[in-house]
Amino acid sequence: MTRPRRCPSRSTSRTSRGTSPSTRCSGTWWTSFCRSSVGTTRQGCPRPPPPPPLLGAAPPVFPAVDELLGLFKHSCKELVDLRRQIDKRLQNLKKEVATQDAKHRKTLGELEKGVDGLFDSFARLDSRISSVGQTAAKIGDHLQSAESQRETASQTIDLIKYLMEFNSTPGDLMELSPLFSDDSRVAEAASIAQKLRSFAEEDVGRHGVASAVGSANASRGLEVAVANLQEYCNELENRLLSRFDTASQRRELSTMAECAKILSQFNRGTSAMQHYVATRPMFIDVEIMNTDIQVVLGDDGPEADSSTIEEGLSILYKEIADTVRKEATTIMAVFPSPNEVMSILVQRVLEQRVTAILDKLLIRPSLASLPPIEEGGLLHYLRVLAVAYDKTKELAKELQSIGCGDLDIEGLTESIYVSHKDEYTEFEQASVRQLYQSKMAELRAEAKQQSDSTGSIGRAKGASVTTSPQQLLSVTVVNEFVRWNEEAISRCTLLFSQPTTVATNVRSIFACLLDQVSQYLTEGLDCARESLNEAAVMRDKYGIGTSVSRRLAAAAASAAEAAAAQGESSFRSFMIAVQRCASSVAILQQYFSNTISRLLLPVDGAHPAACEDMGSAVSVVEAAAHKGLLQCIDTVMCEVERLLSSEQKATDYRSPDDGAAPDHRPTNACIRIVAYLSRVLEVAFSALEGLNKQSFLTELGNRLHKGLLNHWQKFTFSPSGGLRLKRDITEYGEFVRSFNAPSIDEKFELLGIMANVFIVAPESLVSLFEGSPSIRKDALRFIQLRDDYKTAKIASMLNSIMSE
């Protein structure tokens, strides 16, 4: 059996471990060739080449393999030779690089030594230069100091020379140096003159006390110099101001700026600033000042209202602001200190032009003699004051935005109005009082006119003519009071900003409203009560006596009906008045909550005090309303008693004499009274609310209960009459149930129970007391009204019951 051939790659790797790189390269190449040309086995090894063909076998598959194998071996040999050559060249290059590196290191060492030497040389040079520089600086300082001293000495010599010229003869300025008369050197002359004057004045002040010790001549000489210098400075200043005015008229801003700069050496330029401001046309032109008030008042003249004045002030102040804005442009270009000039200009505008306008507008009236309400009264003055103040504040803000330097423009604006604000509260209170008096006079005149027109009809019917409470009480009028007060409060908050001051003034003004509303409502309620009193007088006057003729009784009954009608009308009028009072008080409270409270809360104690004031004012109105409501109850009860007296018949509660069936309907008196109460209390249900309504109806229910009890004590009752009485009580009880008063409902229910004493048999009376012991006392009185009280011997029966 033939042995398998070894894989060429494995044999090659074994034989190449001790061979040269060329051999390994050749083996690697051969392995690759075998892998690519022969293929591999399943285990990954190259397949062995096929065995040589046997003699007589088929020709080889790749006959050129021998030729290629020789070619490959030759190529491998050449590659190995090339590798050896390259390795040799690399070795030579490494030697050359090492040699050059050694030379480079040597050169760098030498360069470092040279650089260190240069640094040392530069350091020595820098030290030498620094030493020379310091020496030169010292020399320069000495030279500068010497030059400064020389210049100072030269200037001192010149100043002494000029001072001697000014010290020569009093008032003689003709012998001065050309410097002081040369217009091209005015700035230099002004500077020197100021220095000389300052020195001379200081010397005179220093030696003035020592004149008695031998310095009299020197002092006198310097005083001459001071006088001459003052005269020269004044002359120079006037000359510059004249040149400044000329340039100002020609709008030569450069010349103006030059003059202003020179004049700034005289009193810091104050004279130039003031002179410029004073010569502005708006301060010296009489026509402009006269036109101002015409613009403000318009065509109406002195009779102009506040809206016209507001519009006029807006136009005028806008014109003033535009003028100041134009002047500010010139001032910025001319003066070296423009803020100071703007401060003077704005101050002059407010103090002269604005104040002149306000003096003509705000003519403070006298509180002792108020202006007529037809001419606007005090309200016109206050409205103009508020408008003027508001517009002036707007002007001040506009001027501040333009520029006013360090001027306290807000303080200056406030100072203009300080005299008006000191007495503001008194004027505001007097104004609302004047408006109130005028309104009351107007209402009374209208009421009198209406009364005169209807007076003949009332007198023909025998009724007195009085003012209707609806004519004196109106929610619209109270709203007008509140509107006056609200306007006054708005002026107060405009004029004052301090919370304490605002709270004090607001409380004073609000107190006027409380007085007005309280007085107005109280007078209206009193008027309504007077109508109730008149109805009561008529009712008492036409009361029916017991022994009168039939004709007189009929006349008196007719008059009583008329008195009852007037009482009912008065009742309605008073209820309407109470309703309007409640609405007015609600308006007052809402105004306090929405407007007054927020102004008083920031100040401790102000809000509680105002609440107390309002409570006191409202309590006065409530007291008047309470008196009137009691009179209303009296009026209703008098009419109820009249109806009971006139409509209730003695036979209503007895058995019919003709043997007819008993009538179980309510009596005529009950029907009339319930109808009357339903009619008259309808307005009370809508006019009263809450606790007021409950208290009124409870009191009326108690009075009605008591009146009915007293009335029924006058009658005797049969069993059928008891049934009819119970029917009346049921009718009354159903009506008073609309009062929503449980205590009243209970009383009428007990009345229904007591009515049973007239219905049950005498022997059943005991059971009534057992069921309702609380009504025993009243029931015993009712039992005595039974028509069989004596015949059935009920008295003895009751005595035995009471004894048990």
Summary of the structure (lengths in Angstrom):
residues: 804
radius of gyration: 63.1
end to end distance: 160.6
largest distance: 189.7
contacts: 2333
relative contact order: 0.03
helix: 81%
strand: 0%
